[in-house]
Structure formats: C-alpha cells, structure tokens
Amino acid sequence: MARFALSTLLLLVFLTSALQAEDMRTWTDTQGREVEAKLVGFQQEIVVLQMKNGQEVRFPVTKLSEKDRGYVRENAPIDRRTAARQIDQMVWERLKEANLEIKQERAAVLANKALDSAERNKQLARLAHMEKMTHPTAPMTDEQFLRRIYLDIAGRIPTYEEARDFLRNPNKNKRAVLINQLIQSEAFVSHFFNYYSDLLRIRDGISMGGFNNLKSGAYVDWVKDQVRNDRPWNEFVTEMLQARGYLWENPATGYLLTDYGMELCNLSNTFTTFLGTEITCAQCHDHPFEDVYQMDFYRMAAFFGNLDFKKTPGKEKMASINAAKKKFSQQAKKAEKNANDVNSLLDAYAMYIGDGAENQIRLPFDYQYDDGEPNGKVSPAAYFGDIIDLEKYGTPREAFADWATSEKNPRFTVNVVNRLWKHVFGIAQIEPVYNIPGHLDGQAQNYELLKFLESLMKEVDYSVKDFLTILYSTQTYQREACHASPTLDMIDKGEFHFPAPVLRRMSAEQLWDSFVAMSVAKPEASSRQRRVLEPYKEIMATDWSKIDFAQAERLRGRFNNLGNPAVMMTESGKKAQGPVMIRASEMRLPNGVGSFLYAFGQSDKKFIENSNTDGTIPQVMLLLNGSMTNQILTAKSRSVVQAAQAEDSHDEGIDVVFLSILSRRPAPQDRDYAESLVRGGQGSAADYSDLIWALLNSHEFMFIQ
Amino acid sequence: MKKELLSLDPLSRRHFAEKTAAAAFGLSLMPSMDEAMAATTTAGKAKHVIYIYMGGGMTHLDTFDPKPGAETQGQTGTVSTGVAGIELSEYMPDLAKRFKDIAVVRSLTQKTGAHGGASYWMQTGYQETPAIRHPNMGGWAQKALGKMHPQLPDTIYVGGGGPGSGFLGASYAPLPIGDPSKGLPNSKAPVKKPRMDERLAALEGFNQSFLDKYQTEDVQAYSQFYDNTLDFLKGKDLDVFDLSKEKKEKRDAYGNGFGQGLLLAKRLVKTGVRFVRVTNGGWDMHGDLWNRGPGKINGFSKGIATLIDDLKAEGLFDETLIVLTTEFGRTPKINARGGRDHHPRCFSAMLAGGGIQGGQVYGETDDKAISVKEDPVTPQDFSATIATALGLPLEKRIFAPNGRPFFVANGGEPIMPFFS
C-alpha cells in the first residue's frame, strides 16, 4: 500500500497545470551544473530540455535541483501516454495484490477443518472464479481494437472502407491516431450526446415543462455544441445550474426546465447526476443508512427556492405580448379562424427562468423531527463540503453551482471520473454510481486509482475529450473484453479490479447507428441538419406588434416544423420508403414504443440512465425477421451484397461481408461456414444475403469484445 | 446510530436497510392483511388479468355512474341492471344484462388532472416522480408469483403503451402488440424453410467460437433468448396471435379494433399468459361527446360482454380477473363545445371474474357526480384490490436497485366487499 501511495504522489507531482514552458531559463542539476534551455517535454520521469541551438537533451528529473523540479511540477505538459501507463500500473498492482489475497484465502479455506466438503467446494469455486478475474486478458488485435474503438467513441461500427483502411495502415502509431481522429469527429458528438441524453434525460418531441411552445430541440442543439466544443464538464454543469432567461435565448435553461414543477425532484436528480449521491429518500424522512437528514434535503433544496420559471422581465413586455394576442384574436375572428394556436406561441414568453425575491421552500406539512417546524422556512446550507457564504452571490443557486462544481467538492470530480470510467470499462470504480459514500477509502474498487483519476480530471481542466482519450489509450482498455462476468457480489464488495473492460451488448443507439454505417457511405452526413436553436431564436425575436394574424400564422407553421424529426421506422407503420438511415441522435428522443430503439432498450428519458441492454423476444424477432435486417440485405444506396458481388472471387466477396459487418476478416472455420452458404448457390445475391443475415444475428455482432 | 452505520460494508448496509425499513417508513401502521384475508373466501382466485385501460379519461356520467334527472347528465339516458336503484348508461345494455357478473366502483378519486401523471398513478399505484419508475401490476405479479408462461412474457400490452416494468427490469417488460389483427410483429420468417434452416445452421457455426470464449451471464442469457424465441416461432403457441384461427361469428361478436384486442387477450390468457392489458383510447372528449361517445360506449360494452361469455364458455371466468379502469373522470358540467373536461375528483371502474363477487356497486358520488360521497377509493386501493384478487402479498417489501423499498399497491386497502 505504501508503495502505491508513493507512486501516486509522484505522478501527481508531475501532472500539473497546463504547459506554459515557452521560456528559456537556467537549469541547475544536483551537482550545481547549469544549462540554458527550455522545457519541451516530460515523460517517464525524464525531462526533455531544448537548448538555444535547438538540440534536445534528456535529463532524469531526480537529477535536477529542488527549484527546477518545482518548475517542472508547475509547467510540465500532461503526457497522455504517461498518464495512461500510470493507470495501467495501478490497475496491475491492484490485480497482483488481489491475486495474492485470493491465494491466501484459498490456503485458509483448505486449512479450515471445520468446513464440510460441500461448503469447501463452494468457497473454492468462488475463489477460482475470482482468481480468474485477476488475470488480464490478451491485448486486442487490431481488428478487435478497430471495432470497439469505433463503437465506444463513434458509437457505431466502422464502415467497410474505414475498416479496410485502418487494417491496411502500416503506421505503428495508428491506434493513437485513430483515437484522436474519432474523438474530434462528428460521430463522437452523436454518440456522446446519446450518453448525455440518457444521463440528463434530454428528450425531444416532447414539450418541456408541459409547454408545447418550448422546443427542447434548442437544448438538444446546445448540448451537442458542448460536446463538439469539449466544454469543460465543470463549466457545463455550472451553466445549467445557473441558467436564466428564455429557452431560446439561453438553451442551458433546458436542464432546469426538464423538471419544471418538480423542483424537489430536480434537486434529487442534480445530486444523483452531478454528485453521485442518491438523496431522494431524505425528501420524506432521514436517510436510513447514510448521514443525510430530512432537514439536509430541504436546506439543499432551498438553494433553488428562489428559482422562478415565470420571471418574465418587465411588465411592458408582457403588456405588449398581451396586446398582440388580443389583436390576433380579433383578426382571426374576422377571418373566421381561431387564434388559439398562434397565441399559445406567445405564451412561451411567460416562461422566463429567473430568481424571485422570496425563497419558496418550506418544510413539509408533516415534518416530524424536532429541528424544524412543519411548513417552516429553511435557509440554504450544504450538508457536506465547504461552507457556503451566500453573501458573495447574487442568488442562492449561483452559490450552489459554485459549491457543487468546485474542485474542492469531495464528490463532484469523483462522480464524473467514476461515471466516465464506467462509460469506458463497463463497470464503475464505485458501484452503484449514484451512491458515492462519504468515505471513499475501502469502498472503491481501487482507491489510489480513483484518487489519481480525480486529480487527472482536474489536471486536464475537466476536458472530457482529454480524459476519455487517456482512458482509451491505456493497455487496460486495449485488452480483449473479460471472458467471464464478475458476480454482483464482487462488484458490490469492490472485488473486481479491471483485468479488462467487461463484455457489453451494444446499446440500442450503437446498434441502430451500426445499421446506418452498413447502409450509407457517410453515416454522419445528416447530423447538424436539424438545427432548432437559430430559427427558434429568429421566430421569437419577431416584433409581434408589427405583424398581422396571417403572418403570425405562417410563423406558427414554421415553428411547428422546427426540428421535425426525420421519418422514423416503426414496426407498426412501415413507411413505403423504408427506414431513414440517420444517426439515432438525430431522431426523436425517445423514439417511442414500437420503434427499433425502444425494442433494444433506449431510455425513455424520464429517469436518469434508464436505458438497458437486456434481451427480449421482440429484439430477437426484429433481428431474425425484421425490416431492419432486411434493410441491410436490400439497401439501395449502398449494398453490402453489391459490394461483395463486385469482387472478383467468392473469397474476396466473403471478406467484404465480414469487414462490413464484423470489422474483421473471416477466420478459417468462418470461411467454411460462409462458403457453404455462398458457393452453394455460386455467390448469388440471395447467397450473400444468407451470409449477411447470419452475421447480423451472431453474438459477435451484438456484443462488444 | 447513523455514524456507526458508515463503517459497515455495502452489503451490511443494505441488510440493515431491509431490517429497519419497516420502522423508518412507518409500516407498522399498515393494516394486517392476514386479518382481512381470513374473513374472505374468494381473494387470490385470479390467475390471469385482462386489464382494460380507457385512455384519455372515461366519462363516468355516461357509462357507469349516470345521474338520471341531474342537469349535468346531458343526453345520456339509463338502463336498468335488474337490481333496484342501480342503473347504467343506456349505451351499455349488454353489460347491464350481465350485471350479476360485474362489480362497479363509483368512488375512485385522485389528485392530478394531467393524463400522463394520472394514468401512471392508476396503473402503478404510485405517483410519478423523476427519481424512479414503478412497475405495472403485471410486473408486480411476476415478481411475487414467478414467471408463468415458459416463453412468452408474463405481461402483454395490446393496442397501446403504458407503464413498463419500472425498476424490476427488462425481464418483466411488457411485450407490445400494436394491432391485434396483424398479430405479433416480425414473427414470419423472411425466407422459406430449407433456406432458413441453412441460415440458422451457419449462425450456429459462427457463434460457436464466440460462445466458447465468452461465458458471461449476459451472453448466456442472450443465447437463451434466441433459443427460446426460435422455439416459440416454430411452436404452436405462435398461433395464439393469429386471430384468423377464430370463427368469423366470434370475431364479429367481439367487434372491431378494441374488441379484437379482447379476443386476443382471451387467447393469450388461455395459453397461459398472466397479464394482458388492452387499450381503448380516445376518451379525452372535450367536445362533441354525444356524437363520439354513444357508439364507442356501446362497442366496448358489447365487447366486454362477449368476453365474459367467452371466458365462461371456456371455463376461464373464475380464474380471470377483468379490470376496466381509466385515469380520471370527466366534468359533470358540459362545456361550450358539447364535451366534458378532466375530472380527477371522482370516476368509475369495473371488475369482473377472478373471484370478484358481481352484482354490486362500491362507493357513491353526490347527486351531480361531482365528488365522492361515500367510500372513496384511491389508485392505491384499486391496485390493492387487483393484487388481492391475484393473492399478492401487500406487505412484502420489494427493493429497487437503488435500495429503496416498495410495496405492491403502495399501502392501499383492497375493496373487501368484492371478495365475499
């Protein structure tokens, strides 16, 4: 353990603030020798210095003077590879340690004469399984890496061309290049938006706060922009919690609007999402097994007690809106029409998220503890972390946002790194992710590693892209998925130590988007088509006093069509032209009962992380007999069948099919099965369809190795 | 005490939670079901449920709770049930004739006038919150009694969606059937048999090396699902979804659309599915009620009457609980558009079969059907009545994955007169 802590410390020392090492300076080593140079790199405890003549010299950091080591500490750039190796090292140490502990436990079981043979065998079997889970799996092949990195970062399998080109590429550094390329791509925006949509319950096609005239597409656009621009996580969260204004002027208000009318629930959700803490139960009573009292809940809720969803600025504004409504009603009447629809658009002006003067939070009418009166007022206060000085802030929720997203908040950074670790490896360091305990030590799978990840996140200034890049660069990630699954008991007790990522089924969106990748040449070409924010803003900037009812009606029509989701494929109402193959993030959110995405477990977006990957009968039937499979077999725009038939030989045709669907070439035994299908009928379109059908239904297609 | 708890490991904490939940959540105040059950004879008789959901808020005045003579009654007349003082809407003579088989609740009441929240509450017994999702009654039954059908899901939704399996997870999820006349989507193989067999043989071949390498529970469960589904698709149970197997006279007797859903429900129940929900939507009649209402009411009344007769003929009536419910009633005051608006203060429901003692009405509204006068029934109480018919334990705690305890019917009290 001591060794662990030490290595962690060393690394923390090295990974410090951003690179500002442009300047030449004088360096002194431990023997007092001096050299004029500037710092250009720092890796593996070696400092790289560039001298005036441009020559680079490498220097062990330990040979530098105390002052220079301090300078390196302050100025060294973060080296992704070093950070990734450090993670690998910590994982490896923990696996070794666990392996040793299991061996000792096995010896104890064998030595325990009191155990009957049945109990002994049970114990030994459990330990054997646990021991197996301390052995890292084999490093991934390029084919395995290619498929998983596409699914994990781009959210879909690679297209045939992408797969072919990567596998042909002789560059030794091609994995790092691909990670970087994918994380900067529009495909990542789509995939990571799906993650946020699941986490933040971002829905579209459903009015926000029950108001049809609040187009949540504006919020959707904004969140995608945050992903695209790699907005630091802490700023992203802060902006949502502090957001004020109209949705179309400040779409970050979408987060608070999501729970309009349910402010207490919003607080619970905020804690779960951003602080990894489930406090819902404290809404009605003291938490039964955590140190959270009902009073704590209401004190926290009081931070949002001034929140006012109808804080329309200025009486004049409302008066002019009302005058316009009256005018439209009169004009509509003359035209023998109804102005309700147009006027309801103007009602959206009442939804201005602001802060009132009075805190509305009261204790419940049946408050039962003696530290407060039923229906009594409560003042905002945090029950953990820093004490908040409200005087310093304009509104209590500004104070809350500052407290919640502070580097010093004991849960904010841990929460996000824990969630992202789960996003990458399938299981979090602390499970469940919404129940980060007050004392981390002993609860996390690997305490040192978690603390390291926490400091790393601060180090990269909460850049989600940088953080993910480091995780994807680890050898721990670049291993074949675990061959067995850890038991729930192991996860619960923190006894799974990441010999590799766990094997996962594709999410509904990954599966859909993979079908897209198989049927169109440029799967992301359609993204950003449905921008809502700009036209929404434009419509709402209208001077209503200057237009007549007919013009207003036209605007209303335009508004209604804003961001209309593309035609969806539903099982009940098949469209004549077949499913529209666009990324899931561009479709209606959620996609609704009866849709492909629904069948495969897309979240209903009503609850945090409510998607699932459990198997169901409709899923199997969809793949066996459904129109999506058929779509791939018969796609006109880009047919795997046609591509296969275009090749000179059956062998090459089969290669094309395998690369298009499984992102790999067939193994010898695969080729036998494939040939039995294809040669049997001399490579007709029907034969290739049979092969494609079989691969689409294979476990290898569905699971991410 | 709470400080000490922090030092316990997570499992112990969970265990502790189970032990203390009763005290912490005030459960000691709940009535003992044992006492209540001891006095009954027919509780727990139901093995299946056909749950008819009137989506949009069914008008109570024009169906189960007419107020002849009241100014709020509108154009709807009444028909005698054969029991003195109990009348139903004139549009439902078929159910009135079978009144001895049905039990009517006239005193349902809840607090939300929004469709989503109200229908969620009625069907789960819990009010909707963004923090957790509660299961429907089919899910609760499967949790308490175990899986019933070997291949088909225990809960099947015909003709529309509703609350899912909530925190119980996907293995409790309802199977949605959109249009009952079209059968189960994607149940027909895309190619003919010898070719399908070739495909399946190749699939098995491709899967082998993967299955050898990855022996995780997820993969095994997924294989199991594939095998089950293939068995099911080959087996005779698939026919259950094919209504063309029924005689034309019987299909006609059930009526179009919704009626075909009832027929499918009966077929599913007969094949061993526990909980079938059939949706009858379009009740949100804010206008034009007397053009749209009478035919619709007459149709569902006829369909349900046929269902009762059919279940009896099959010997399934006593073990099949028919439930008819909705999210709220409609305002007694008739609005300017000739319709009625949302009215959660009082509304009606119906139960039949499955050990329910028919020929009775529970609860009473005032003389204008504005509010409940006697024996109010909450969504929880209504859920508890269904649970009691199925013999589900109302006092058993079920823990959601987040560690919070829940109860079937959320502490509601069953309508015990229905079981005597």
Interface residues (C-beta under 8 A of the other chain):
Chain A: R201 G210 T258 D259 M262 C265 N266 S268 N269 T272 E278 T280 C281 H285 D286 H287 P288 F289 E290 D291 P432 Y434 N435 P437 G438 H439 Q443 A481 C482 H483 A484 S485 D489 D492 K493 V502 L503 R504 R505 E571 S572 V593 G594 G601 D604 K606 F607 I608 N610 N612 T613 D614 G615 T616 I617 P618 Q619 V620 M621 L622 L624 N625 G626 S627 T629 N630 A667 Q669 D670 D672 Y673 A674 S676 L677 G680 A686 D690 L691 W693 A694 L695 N697 S698 H699 E700 M702 F703 Q705
Chain B: K2 K3 L5 L6 L8 D9 P10 L11 R13 F16 A17 T20 A21 A24 F25 A114 T129 P130 A131 I132 R133 Q151 L152 P153 G160 G161 G164 G169 A170 S171 A173 L175 P176 G178 D179 K182 L184 P185 N186 S187 K188 A189 P190 V191 R195 E198 R199 A202 L203 G205 F206 N207 Q208 S209 F210 L211 K213 Y214 Q215 T216 E217 D218 V219 A221 Y222 S223 Q224 F225 Y226 N228 T229 L230 F232 L233 P401 N402 G403 R404
